[in-house]
Amino acid sequence: MDIILKQDVKNLGEKDEVVKVKAGYGRNFLIPQGYGILATESARKVLAENLKQAQFKQDKIRKDADEVAARLEGVKLTIGAKAGESGKIFGAVNTIQVADALKNQGFDVDRRRITFNEDPKFVGEYTATLNLHKEVKVQVPFEVVAE
């Protein structure tokens, strides 16, 4: 019996995958629990169309991420923070401050997509990694200066 999975099932398959299972497992567990539907000819056509549309959307998102990555090349940020005489910052620079600095430069990047190679706790130069897409990552240098 062929089943189209509606969500990921551990040790069986991932969402939108057609899997071959025993008839009892499909009829008595997967279909009633909402994990899958019977893979009829019409369901396979609907699945193919949905996958085609999803691929188109993913290509558009990837293209947009590539454009933003190209615009981010050469951008250098300056972030002000209160620091002591030794150059140690009171607290640390976080992703919200980097996202705000990017917004001031005209880039709208979600703060949850920003990571640091090392935590900026001193005045100096650092690098932030922006995860624009699962395949598109951009390194953006930024400088922490004392206010």
N, CA, C and O atoms as a GROMACS GRO file, in nm:
protein
  588
    1MET      N    1   0.085  -0.117   0.000
    1MET     CA    2   0.000   0.000   0.000
    1MET      C    3   0.090   0.124   0.000
    1MET      O    4   0.184   0.132   0.078
    2ASP      N    5   0.061   0.219  -0.086
    2ASP     CA    6   0.137   0.343  -0.094
    2ASP      C    7   0.064   0.452  -0.019
    2ASP      O    8  -0.057   0.470  -0.035
    3ILE      N    9   0.138   0.526   0.062
    3ILE     CA   10   0.084   0.635   0.143
    3ILE      C   11   0.165   0.761   0.114
    3ILE      O   12   0.288   0.754   0.103
    4ILE      N   13   0.097   0.876   0.104
    4ILE     CA   14   0.164   1.005   0.094
    4ILE      C   15   0.164   1.064   0.234
    4ILE      O   16   0.058   1.088   0.292
    5LEU      N   17   0.282   1.087   0.289
    5LEU     CA   18   0.291   1.137   0.425
    5LEU      C   19   0.258   1.286   0.431
    5LEU      O   20   0.304   1.365   0.349
    6LYS      N   21   0.175   1.322   0.529
    6LYS     CA   22   0.137   1.462   0.548
    6LYS      C   23   0.229   1.533   0.646
    6LYS      O   24   0.229   1.656   0.654
    7GLN      N   25   0.308   1.456   0.721
    7GLN     CA   26   0.407   1.511   0.811
    7GLN      C   27   0.517   1.408   0.831
    7GLN      O   28   0.503   1.293   0.789
    8ASP      N   29   0.625   1.449   0.894
    8ASP     CA   30   0.737   1.358   0.917
    8ASP      C   31   0.697   1.247   1.013
    8ASP      O   32   0.633   1.273   1.115
    9VAL      N   33   0.734   1.124   0.980
    9VAL     CA   34   0.710   1.009   1.068
    9VAL      C   35   0.845   0.944   1.092
    9VAL      O   36   0.916   0.906   0.999
   10LYS      N   37   0.879   0.932   1.220
   10LYS     CA   38   1.009   0.878   1.257
   10LYS      C   39   1.024   0.736   1.204
   10LYS      O   40   0.931   0.655   1.212
   11ASN      N   41   1.139   0.706   1.150
   11ASN     CA   42   1.175   0.574   1.094
   11ASN      C   43   1.091   0.533   0.973
   11ASN      O   44   1.093   0.417   0.934
   12LEU      N   45   1.018   0.629   0.914
   12LEU     CA   46   0.939   0.595   0.796
   12LEU      C   47   0.969   0.689   0.680
   12LEU      O   48   1.005   0.644   0.572
   13GLY      N   49   0.954   0.819   0.703
   13GLY     CA   50   0.979   0.914   0.595
   13GLY      C   51   0.947   1.055   0.636
   13GLY      O   52   0.909   1.082   0.750
   14GLU      N   53   0.964   1.145   0.540
   14GLU     CA   54   0.940   1.286   0.564
   14GLU      C   55   0.814   1.332   0.494
   14GLU      O   56   0.757   1.259   0.412
   15LYS      N   57   0.771   1.452   0.526
   15LYS     CA   58   0.650   1.509   0.469
   15LYS      C   59   0.657   1.509   0.316
   15LYS      O   60   0.763   1.532   0.258
   16ASP      N   61   0.544   1.484   0.252
   16ASP     CA   62   0.527   1.482   0.106
   16ASP      C   63   0.606   1.371   0.038
   16ASP      O   64   0.636   1.380  -0.081
   17GLU      N   65   0.640   1.269   0.110
   17GLU     CA   66   0.711   1.155   0.053
   17GLU      C   67   0.611   1.040   0.036
   17GLU      O   68   0.524   1.019   0.120
   18VAL      N   69   0.624   0.967  -0.074
   18VAL     CA   70   0.539   0.850  -0.098
   18VAL      C   71   0.615   0.728  -0.046
   18VAL      O   72   0.726   0.699  -0.091
   19VAL      N   73   0.552   0.658   0.050
   19VAL     CA   74   0.617   0.542   0.111
   19VAL      C   75   0.529   0.419   0.094
   19VAL      O   76   0.406   0.429   0.087
   20LYS      N   77   0.592   0.304   0.087
   20LYS     CA   78   0.520   0.177   0.077
   20LYS      C   79   0.518   0.117   0.217
   20LYS      O   80   0.622   0.094   0.278
   21VAL      N   81   0.395   0.090   0.267
   21VAL     CA   82   0.378   0.032   0.400
   21VAL      C   83   0.283  -0.086   0.390
   21VAL      O   84   0.214  -0.104   0.289
   22LYS      N   85   0.279  -0.165   0.496
   22LYS     CA   86   0.183  -0.274   0.500
   22LYS      C   87   0.043  -0.215   0.513
   22LYS      O   88   0.025  -0.108   0.571
   23ALA      N   89  -0.055  -0.286   0.459
   23ALA     CA   90  -0.192  -0.236   0.453
   23ALA      C   91  -0.248  -0.204   0.592
   23ALA      O   92  -0.312  -0.100   0.609
   24GLY      N   93  -0.225  -0.288   0.689
   24GLY     CA   94  -0.279  -0.265   0.822
   24GLY      C   95  -0.220  -0.142   0.888
   24GLY      O   96  -0.292  -0.066   0.953
   25TYR      N   97  -0.090  -0.121   0.871
   25TYR     CA   98  -0.024  -0.004   0.928
   25TYR      C   99  -0.080   0.124   0.867
   25TYR      O  100  -0.100   0.223   0.937
   26GLY      N  101  -0.104   0.122   0.737
   26GLY     CA  102  -0.159   0.239   0.671
   26GLY      C  103  -0.304   0.265   0.710
   26GLY      O  104  -0.339   0.377   0.747
   27ARG      N  105  -0.389   0.161   0.702
   27ARG     CA  106  -0.532   0.177   0.730
   27ARG      C  107  -0.562   0.202   0.877
   27ARG      O  108  -0.651   0.281   0.910
   28ASN      N  109  -0.487   0.137   0.966
   28ASN     CA  110  -0.521   0.142   1.108
   28ASN      C  111  -0.445   0.246   1.188
   28ASN      O  112  -0.486   0.282   1.298
   29PHE      N  113  -0.334   0.296   1.134
   29PHE     CA  114  -0.257   0.392   1.211
   29PHE      C  115  -0.231   0.522   1.136
   29PHE      O  116  -0.271   0.629   1.182
   30LEU      N  117  -0.164   0.515   1.020
   30LEU     CA  118  -0.121   0.637   0.951
   30LEU      C  119  -0.238   0.724   0.906
   30LEU      O  120  -0.239   0.844   0.932
   31ILE      N  121  -0.335   0.665   0.840
   31ILE     CA  122  -0.447   0.744   0.788
   31ILE      C  123  -0.536   0.797   0.901
   31ILE      O  124  -0.566   0.916   0.901
   32PRO      N  125  -0.580   0.715   0.999
   32PRO     CA  126  -0.664   0.768   1.107
   32PRO      C  127  -0.594   0.874   1.193
   32PRO      O  128  -0.659   0.967   1.240
   33GLN      N  129  -0.465   0.861   1.214
   33GLN     CA  130  -0.393   0.958   1.296
   33GLN      C  131  -0.363   1.087   1.219
   33GLN      O  132  -0.316   1.184   1.278
   34GLY      N  133  -0.388   1.089   1.089
   34GLY     CA  134  -0.365   1.208   1.009
   34GLY      C  135  -0.221   1.222   0.962
   34GLY      O  136  -0.182   1.330   0.917
   35TYR      N  137  -0.142   1.114   0.971
   35TYR     CA  138  -0.004   1.118   0.928
   35TYR      C  139   0.010   1.103   0.777
   35TYR      O  140   0.115   1.137   0.722
   36GLY      N  141  -0.092   1.052   0.711
   36GLY     CA  142  -0.080   1.031   0.568
   36GLY      C  143  -0.215   1.011   0.503
   36GLY      O  144  -0.318   0.998   0.569
   37ILE      N  145  -0.213   1.009   0.370
   37ILE     CA  146  -0.333   0.982   0.291
   37ILE      C  147  -0.299   0.873   0.191
   37ILE      O  148  -0.182   0.851   0.159
   38LEU      N  149  -0.401   0.806   0.142
   38LEU     CA  150  -0.382   0.701   0.043
   38LEU      C  151  -0.329   0.762  -0.086
   38LEU      O  152  -0.380   0.865  -0.130
   39ALA      N  153  -0.230   0.702  -0.145
   39ALA     CA  154  -0.164   0.756  -0.264
   39ALA      C  155  -0.237   0.712  -0.390
   39ALA      O  156  -0.190   0.626  -0.463
   40THR      N  157  -0.353   0.773  -0.413
   40THR     CA  158  -0.427   0.746  -0.536
   40THR      C  159  -0.366   0.829  -0.649
   40THR      O  160  -0.278   0.912  -0.627
   41GLU      N  161  -0.415   0.805  -0.770
   41GLU     CA  162  -0.362   0.878  -0.885
   41GLU      C  163  -0.388   1.028  -0.871
   41GLU      O  164  -0.300   1.109  -0.901
   42SER      N  165  -0.508   1.065  -0.827
   42SER     CA  166  -0.538   1.208  -0.812
   42SER      C  167  -0.456   1.271  -0.699
   42SER      O  168  -0.413   1.385  -0.711
   43ALA      N  169  -0.434   1.197  -0.589
   43ALA     CA  170  -0.354   1.249  -0.479
   43ALA      C  171  -0.209   1.269  -0.522
   43ALA      O  172  -0.143   1.363  -0.478
   44ARG      N  173  -0.160   1.180  -0.609
   44ARG     CA  174  -0.023   1.196  -0.660
   44ARG      C  175  -0.011   1.320  -0.748
   44ARG      O  176   0.091   1.388  -0.744
   45LYS      N  177  -0.115   1.349  -0.829
   45LYS     CA  178  -0.112   1.469  -0.913
   45LYS      C  179  -0.114   1.595  -0.827
   45LYS      O  180  -0.043   1.691  -0.855
   46VAL      N  181  -0.197   1.594  -0.721
   46VAL     CA  182  -0.203   1.708  -0.630
   46VAL      C  183  -0.067   1.727  -0.562
   46VAL      O  184  -0.020   1.840  -0.548
   47LEU      N  185  -0.006   1.618  -0.520
   47LEU     CA  186   0.126   1.624  -0.457
   47LEU      C  187   0.230   1.682  -0.553
   47LEU      O  188   0.311   1.766  -0.513
   48ALA      N  189   0.228   1.638  -0.676
   48ALA     CA  190   0.324   1.688  -0.776
   48ALA      C  191   0.306   1.838  -0.797
   48ALA      O  192   0.404   1.912  -0.807
   49GLU      N  193   0.182   1.884  -0.804
   49GLU     CA  194   0.155   2.026  -0.823
   49GLU      C  195   0.200   2.106  -0.701
   49GLU      O  196   0.258   2.214  -0.715
   50ASN      N  197   0.172   2.055  -0.582
   50ASN     CA  198   0.213   2.124  -0.459
   50ASN      C  199   0.365   2.133  -0.449
   50ASN      O  200   0.418   2.236  -0.410
   51LEU      N  201   0.434   2.025  -0.485
   51LEU     CA  202   0.580   2.027  -0.482
   51LEU      C  203   0.637   2.125  -0.584
   51LEU      O  204   0.737   2.192  -0.558
   52LYS      N  205   0.572   2.134  -0.699
   52LYS     CA  206   0.616   2.227  -0.803
   52LYS      C  207   0.601   2.372  -0.755
   52LYS      O  208   0.690   2.454  -0.774
   53GLN      N  209   0.487   2.402  -0.693
   53GLN     CA  210   0.464   2.536  -0.641
   53GLN      C  211   0.558   2.569  -0.525
   53GLN      O  212   0.608   2.681  -0.516
   54ALA      N  213   0.582   2.472  -0.438
   54ALA     CA  214   0.674   2.493  -0.326
   54ALA      C  215   0.815   2.518  -0.377
   54ALA      O  216   0.886   2.602  -0.322
   55GLN      N  217   0.856   2.447  -0.481
   55GLN     CA  218   0.989   2.466  -0.539
   55GLN      C  219   1.001   2.606  -0.599
   55GLN      O  220   1.104   2.671  -0.587
   56PHE      N  221   0.894   2.652  -0.664
   56PHE     CA  222   0.894   2.786  -0.722
   56PHE      C  223   0.911   2.891  -0.611
   56PHE      O  224   0.989   2.985  -0.626
   57LYS      N  225   0.839   2.873  -0.501
   57LYS     CA  226   0.850   2.967  -0.388
   57LYS      C  227   0.991   2.964  -0.329
   57LYS      O  228   1.048   3.069  -0.299
   58GLN      N  229   1.048   2.844  -0.313
   58GLN     CA  230   1.182   2.832  -0.257
   58GLN      C  231   1.286   2.898  -0.350
   58GLN      O  232   1.381   2.960  -0.302
   59ASP      N  233   1.266   2.884  -0.481
   59ASP     CA  234   1.359   2.948  -0.575
   59ASP      C  235   1.351   3.100  -0.564
   59ASP      O  236   1.454   3.168  -0.572
   60LYS      N  237   1.231   3.153  -0.545
   60LYS     CA  238   1.214   3.298  -0.530
   60LYS      C  239   1.280   3.346  -0.402
   60LYS      O  240   1.348   3.449  -0.401
   61ILE      N  241   1.260   3.272  -0.292
   61ILE     CA  242   1.321   3.309  -0.165
   61ILE      C  243   1.474   3.304  -0.176
   61ILE      O  244   1.543   3.392  -0.125
   62ARG      N  245   1.525   3.202  -0.244
   62ARG     CA  246   1.670   3.189  -0.263
   62ARG      C  247   1.723   3.304  -0.346
   62ARG      O  248   1.830   3.359  -0.315
   63LYS      N  249   1.650   3.343  -0.452
   63LYS     CA  250   1.693   3.453  -0.538
   63LYS      C  251   1.697   3.584  -0.459
   63LYS      O  252   1.791   3.662  -0.473
   64ASP      N  253   1.594   3.608  -0.376
   64ASP     CA  254   1.591   3.728  -0.293
   64ASP      C  255   1.707   3.729  -0.194
   64ASP      O  256   1.768   3.834  -0.170
   65ALA      N  257   1.737   3.613  -0.136
   65ALA     CA  258   1.848   3.603  -0.040
   65ALA      C  259   1.981   3.631  -0.111
   65ALA      O  260   2.068   3.695  -0.053
   66ASP      N  261   1.997   3.583  -0.234
   66ASP     CA  262   2.119   3.609  -0.310
   66ASP      C  263   2.135   3.758  -0.339
   66ASP      O  264   2.245   3.812  -0.333
   67GLU      N  265   2.023   3.826  -0.371
   67GLU     CA  266   2.029   3.969  -0.398
   67GLU      C  267   2.070   4.046  -0.274
   67GLU      O  268   2.154   4.137  -0.282
   68VAL      N  269   2.013   4.012  -0.159
   68VAL     CA  270   2.049   4.079  -0.033
   68VAL      C  271   2.195   4.051   0.000
   68VAL      O  272   2.266   4.140   0.045
   69ALA      N  273   2.240   3.928  -0.023
   69ALA     CA  274   2.380   3.893   0.004
   69ALA      C  275   2.474   3.975  -0.084
   69ALA      O  276   2.579   4.019  -0.038
   70ALA      N  277   2.438   3.995  -0.209
   70ALA     CA  278   2.521   4.074  -0.300
   70ALA      C  279   2.527   4.220  -0.254
   70ALA      O  280   2.632   4.284  -0.263
   71ARG      N  281   2.415   4.273  -0.206
   71ARG     CA  282   2.412   4.410  -0.157
   71ARG      C  283   2.489   4.426  -0.026
   71ARG      O  284   2.541   4.534   0.003
   72LEU      N  285   2.496   4.319   0.053
   72LEU     CA  286   2.565   4.325   0.181
   72LEU      C  287   2.717   4.320   0.168
   72LEU      O  288   2.788   4.351   0.264
   73GLU      N  289   2.769   4.280   0.051
   73GLU     CA  290   2.913   4.276   0.031
   73GLU      C  291   2.970   4.416   0.047
   73GLU      O  292   2.922   4.511  -0.014
   74GLY      N  293   3.072   4.429   0.129
   74GLY     CA  294   3.137   4.558   0.148
   74GLY      C  295   3.073   4.645   0.255
   74GLY      O  296   3.123   4.754   0.280
   75VAL      N  297   2.967   4.601   0.317
   75VAL     CA  298   2.902   4.678   0.424
   75VAL      C  299   2.980   4.654   0.553
   75VAL      O  300   3.012   4.541   0.588
   76LYS      N  301   3.010   4.763   0.622
   76LYS     CA  302   3.077   4.754   0.752
   76LYS      C  303   2.996   4.833   0.851
   76LYS      O  304   2.958   4.948   0.824
   77LEU      N  305   2.968   4.774   0.965
   77LEU     CA  306   2.884   4.836   1.066
   77LEU      C  307   2.968   4.889   1.180
   77LEU      O  308   3.076   4.837   1.209
   78THR      N  309   2.918   4.992   1.245
   78THR     CA  310   2.981   5.045   1.365
   78THR      C  311   2.874   5.047   1.474
   78THR      O  312   2.767   5.104   1.456
   79ILE      N  313   2.905   4.983   1.586
   79ILE     CA  314   2.810   4.973   1.696
   79ILE      C  315   2.873   5.035   1.819
   79ILE      O  316   2.983   4.997   1.859
   80GLY      N  317   2.804   5.130   1.878
   80GLY     CA  318   2.854   5.195   1.998
   80GLY      C  319   2.806   5.122   2.123
   80GLY      O  320   2.693   5.074   2.130
   81ALA      N  321   2.894   5.114   2.222
   81ALA     CA  322   2.860   5.049   2.348
   81ALA      C  323   2.938   5.115   2.460
   81ALA      O  324   3.048   5.166   2.439
   82LYS      N  325   2.880   5.114   2.578
   82LYS     CA  326   2.950   5.169   2.694
   82LYS      C  327   3.060   5.073   2.733
   82LYS      O  328   3.039   4.952   2.746
   83ALA      N  329   3.180   5.128   2.752
   83ALA     CA  330   3.294   5.044   2.783
   83ALA      C  331   3.379   5.108   2.892
   83ALA      O  332   3.377   5.230   2.910
   84GLY      N  333   3.452   5.026   2.962
   84GLY     CA  334   3.543   5.075   3.066
   84GLY      C  335   3.675   5.119   3.004
   84GLY      O  336   3.693   5.116   2.883
   85GLU      N  337   3.766   5.162   3.091
   85GLU     CA  338   3.896   5.212   3.043
   85GLU      C  339   3.980   5.102   2.979
   85GLU      O  340   4.063   5.130   2.893
   86SER      N  341   3.959   4.977   3.020
   86SER     CA  342   4.037   4.866   2.964
   86SER      C  343   3.983   4.818   2.830
   86SER      O  344   4.043   4.732   2.765
   87GLY      N  345   3.869   4.873   2.787
   87GLY     CA  346   3.810   4.833   2.660
   87GLY      C  347   3.705   4.726   2.674
   87GLY      O  348   3.647   4.682   2.574
   88LYS      N  349   3.678   4.682   2.795
   88LYS     CA  350   3.574   4.581   2.818
   88LYS      C  351   3.438   4.650   2.819
   88LYS      O  352   3.417   4.752   2.884
   89ILE      N  353   3.345   4.590   2.745
   89ILE     CA  354   3.210   4.645   2.734
   89ILE      C  355   3.131   4.606   2.857
   89ILE      O  356   3.145   4.495   2.910
   90PHE      N  357   3.046   4.698   2.903
   90PHE     CA  358   2.953   4.666   3.011
   90PHE      C  359   2.840   4.585   2.949
   90PHE      O  360   2.753   4.640   2.882
   91GLY      N  361   2.840   4.456   2.972
   91GLY     CA  362   2.744   4.366   2.907
   91GLY      C  363   2.810   4.307   2.783
   91GLY      O  364   2.926   4.267   2.788
   92ALA      N  365   2.736   4.302   2.674
   92ALA     CA  366   2.789   4.252   2.547
   92ALA      C  367   2.703   4.305   2.434
   92ALA      O  368   2.587   4.341   2.455
   93VAL      N  369   2.760   4.310   2.316
   93VAL     CA  370   2.682   4.346   2.198
   93VAL      C  371   2.601   4.223   2.158
   93VAL      O  372   2.654   4.112   2.153
   94ASN      N  373   2.472   4.244   2.130
   94ASN     CA  374   2.387   4.131   2.094
   94ASN      C  375   2.333   4.145   1.953
   94ASN      O  376   2.359   4.244   1.884
   95THR      N  377   2.258   4.044   1.912
   95THR     CA  378   2.208   4.041   1.774
   95THR      C  379   2.106   4.151   1.747
   95THR      O  380   2.090   4.193   1.633
   96ILE      N  381   2.038   4.198   1.850
   96ILE     CA  382   1.940   4.306   1.831
   96ILE      C  383   2.011   4.433   1.786
   96ILE      O  384   1.963   4.503   1.697
   97GLN      N  385   2.125   4.462   1.847
   97GLN     CA  386   2.200   4.582   1.809
   97GLN      C  387   2.253   4.570   1.666
   97GLN      O  388   2.253   4.669   1.593
   98VAL      N  389   2.297   4.452   1.627
   98VAL     CA  390   2.346   4.433   1.490
   98VAL      C  391   2.229   4.447   1.391
   98VAL      O  392   2.244   4.507   1.285
   99ALA      N  393   2.113   4.391   1.427
   99ALA     CA  394   1.995   4.402   1.340
   99ALA      C  395   1.952   4.548   1.325
   99ALA      O  396   1.914   4.590   1.216
  100ASP      N  397   1.959   4.625   1.434
  100ASP     CA  398   1.925   4.767   1.426
  100ASP      C  399   2.024   4.844   1.338
  100ASP      O  400   1.984   4.931   1.261
  101ALA      N  401   2.152   4.811   1.351
  101ALA     CA  402   2.253   4.877   1.268
  101ALA      C  403   2.231   4.843   1.120
  101ALA      O  404   2.248   4.929   1.034
  102LEU      N  405   2.195   4.718   1.092
  102LEU     CA  406   2.165   4.680   0.954
  102LEU      C  407   2.041   4.752   0.903
  102LEU      O  408   2.035   4.791   0.786
  103LYS      N  409   1.941   4.769   0.990
  103LYS     CA  410   1.818   4.838   0.951
  103LYS      C  411   1.849   4.984   0.917
  103LYS      O  412   1.791   5.040   0.824
  104ASN      N  413   1.941   5.046   0.992
  104ASN     CA  414   1.981   5.184   0.962
  104ASN      C  415   2.051   5.194   0.827
  104ASN      O  416   2.048   5.299   0.762
  105GLN      N  417   2.116   5.086   0.784
  105GLN     CA  418   2.184   5.082   0.654
  105GLN      C  419   2.086   5.046   0.541
  105GLN      O  420   2.123   5.053   0.424
  106GLY      N  421   1.962   5.008   0.577
  106GLY     CA  422   1.862   4.976   0.475
  106GLY      C  423   1.842   4.828   0.452
  106GLY      O  424   1.783   4.790   0.350
  107PHE      N  425   1.888   4.742   0.542
  107PHE     CA  426   1.872   4.598   0.530
  107PHE      C  427   1.782   4.549   0.642
  107PHE      O  428   1.807   4.576   0.760
  108ASP      N  429   1.678   4.477   0.606
  108ASP     CA  430   1.586   4.424   0.706
  108ASP      C  431   1.617   4.275   0.726
  108ASP      O  432   1.573   4.190   0.649
  109VAL      N  433   1.695   4.246   0.831
  109VAL     CA  434   1.736   4.109   0.861
  109VAL      C  435   1.684   4.075   1.001
  109VAL      O  436   1.703   4.151   1.095
  110ASP      N  437   1.619   3.961   1.012
  110ASP     CA  438   1.567   3.916   1.140
  110ASP      C  439   1.683   3.885   1.235
  110ASP      O  440   1.781   3.823   1.194
  111ARG      N  441   1.672   3.928   1.359
  111ARG     CA  442   1.781   3.912   1.456
  111ARG      C  443   1.809   3.765   1.487
  111ARG      O  444   1.920   3.730   1.527
  112ARG      N  445   1.709   3.679   1.468
  112ARG     CA  446   1.728   3.536   1.495
  112ARG      C  447   1.814   3.469   1.389
  112ARG      O  448   1.859   3.356   1.407
  113ARG      N  449   1.838   3.538   1.279
  113ARG     CA  450   1.921   3.484   1.172
  113ARG      C  451   2.066   3.532   1.181
  113ARG      O  452   2.146   3.507   1.091
  114ILE      N  453   2.098   3.602   1.289
  114ILE     CA  454   2.232   3.657   1.307
  114ILE      C  455   2.304   3.578   1.416
  114ILE      O  456   2.250   3.556   1.524
  115THR      N  457   2.426   3.536   1.386
  115THR     CA  458   2.509   3.469   1.487
  115THR      C  459   2.648   3.532   1.486
  115THR      O  460   2.689   3.596   1.388
  116PHE      N  461   2.720   3.513   1.595
  116PHE     CA  462   2.855   3.566   1.607
  116PHE      C  463   2.955   3.451   1.609
  116PHE      O  464   2.926   3.343   1.661
  117ASN      N  465   3.073   3.474   1.550
  117ASN     CA  466   3.180   3.376   1.558
  117ASN      C  467   3.237   3.373   1.700
  117ASN      O  468   3.270   3.266   1.753
  118GLU      N  469   3.248   3.491   1.761
  118GLU     CA  470   3.289   3.502   1.900
  118GLU      C  471   3.207   3.615   1.962
  118GLU      O  472   3.171   3.711   1.894
  119ASP      N  473   3.177   3.603   2.090
  119ASP     CA  474   3.094   3.703   2.156
  119ASP      C  475   3.170   3.836   2.168
  119ASP      O  476   3.281   3.840   2.221
  120PRO      N  477   3.109   3.944   2.120
  120PRO     CA  478   3.176   4.075   2.127
  120PRO      C  479   3.163   4.134   2.268
  120PRO      O  480   3.061   4.195   2.301
  121LYS      N  481   3.266   4.115   2.349
  121LYS     CA  482   3.265   4.167   2.486
  121LYS      C  483   3.370   4.275   2.507
  121LYS      O  484   3.379   4.333   2.616
  122PHE      N  485   3.450   4.302   2.405
  122PHE     CA  486   3.553   4.406   2.412
  122PHE      C  487   3.538   4.497   2.293
  122PHE      O  488   3.476   4.461   2.193
  123VAL      N  489   3.594   4.618   2.304
  123VAL     CA  490   3.598   4.710   2.192
  123VAL      C  491   3.690   4.649   2.086
  123VAL      O  492   3.798   4.601   2.119
  124GLY      N  493   3.647   4.650   1.960
  124GLY     CA  494   3.730   4.593   1.854
  124GLY      C  495   3.647   4.552   1.734
  124GLY      O  496   3.530   4.591   1.722
  125GLU      N  497   3.706   4.472   1.647
  125GLU     CA  498   3.640   4.429   1.524
  125GLU      C  499   3.597   4.284   1.537
  125GLU      O  500   3.670   4.199   1.588
  126TYR      N  501   3.476   4.256   1.489
  126TYR     CA  502   3.418   4.122   1.495
  126TYR      C  503   3.348   4.093   1.363
  126TYR      O  504   3.337   4.178   1.276
  127THR      N  505   3.301   3.969   1.352
  127THR     CA  506   3.228   3.928   1.232
  127THR      C  507   3.096   3.863   1.273
  127THR      O  508   3.092   3.779   1.363
  128ALA      N  509   2.990   3.904   1.207
  128ALA     CA  510   2.858   3.844   1.228
  128ALA      C  511   2.823   3.762   1.105
  128ALA      O  512   2.850   3.802   0.992
  129THR      N  513   2.761   3.647   1.128
  129THR     CA  514   2.717   3.563   1.018
  129THR      C  515   2.566   3.577   1.004
  129THR      O  516   2.492   3.557   1.100
  130LEU      N  517   2.521   3.613   0.885
  130LEU     CA  518   2.378   3.628   0.858
  130LEU      C  519   2.332   3.505   0.779
  130LEU      O  520   2.382   3.478   0.670
  131ASN      N  521   2.237   3.432   0.834
  131ASN     CA  522   2.181   3.314   0.767
  131ASN      C  523   2.056   3.359   0.690
  131ASN      O  524   1.945   3.351   0.742
  132LEU      N  525   2.075   3.407   0.570
  132LEU     CA  526   1.964   3.459   0.490
  132LEU      C  527   1.877   3.347   0.434
  132LEU      O  528   1.757   3.366   0.414
  133HIS      N  529   1.937   3.233   0.410
  133HIS     CA  530   1.869   3.116   0.354
  133HIS      C  531   1.951   2.996   0.398
  133HIS      O  532   2.066   3.013   0.438
  134LYS      N  533   1.895   2.877   0.392
  134LYS     CA  534   1.972   2.762   0.438
  134LYS      C  535   2.098   2.740   0.356
  134LYS      O  536   2.190   2.674   0.402
  135GLU      N  537   2.103   2.795   0.234
  135GLU     CA  538   2.221   2.781   0.149
  135GLU      C  539   2.297   2.912   0.132
  135GLU      O  540   2.403   2.914   0.070
  136VAL      N  541   2.244   3.023   0.185
  136VAL     CA  542   2.306   3.155   0.167
  136VAL      C  543   2.343   3.212   0.303
  136VAL      O  544   2.257   3.247   0.384
  137LYS      N  545   2.472   3.220   0.327
  137LYS     CA  546   2.524   3.279   0.451
  137LYS      C  547   2.620   3.390   0.413
  137LYS      O  548   2.699   3.376   0.319
  138VAL      N  549   2.613   3.502   0.487
  138VAL     CA  550   2.697   3.617   0.457
  138VAL      C  551   2.772   3.658   0.583
  138VAL      O  552   2.715   3.664   0.692
  139GLN      N  553   2.901   3.685   0.567
  139GLN     CA  554   2.983   3.736   0.677
  139GLN      C  555   2.983   3.889   0.669
  139GLN      O  556   3.020   3.946   0.566
  140VAL      N  557   2.941   3.955   0.778
  140VAL     CA  558   2.939   4.101   0.782
  140VAL      C  559   3.031   4.147   0.895
  140VAL      O  560   3.008   4.113   1.011
  141PRO      N  561   3.135   4.223   0.861
  141PRO     CA  562   3.223   4.274   0.967
  141PRO      C  563   3.158   4.392   1.039
  141PRO      O  564   3.088   4.472   0.977
  142PHE      N  565   3.181   4.400   1.168
  142PHE     CA  566   3.134   4.516   1.243
  142PHE      C  567   3.236   4.552   1.349
  142PHE      O  568   3.313   4.469   1.396
  143GLU      N  569   3.234   4.680   1.384
  143GLU     CA  570   3.330   4.731   1.481
  143GLU      C  571   3.253   4.781   1.602
  143GLU      O  572   3.153   4.851   1.589
  144VAL      N  573   3.301   4.744   1.718
  144VAL     CA  574   3.243   4.790   1.843
  144VAL      C  575   3.330   4.904   1.894
  144VAL      O  576   3.450   4.886   1.915
  145VAL      N  577   3.270   5.022   1.913
  145VAL     CA  578   3.344   5.138   1.960
  145VAL      C  579   3.286   5.183   2.094
  145VAL      O  580   3.168   5.162   2.123
  146ALA      N  581   3.370   5.245   2.174
  146ALA     CA  582   3.325   5.296   2.305
  146ALA      C  583   3.250   5.427   2.286
  146ALA      O  584   3.292   5.512   2.207
  147GLU      N  585   3.142   5.442   2.357
  147GLU     CA  586   3.063   5.565   2.349
  147GLU      C  587   3.114   5.667   2.448
  147GLU      O  588   3.060   5.777   2.457
   0.00000   0.00000   0.00000
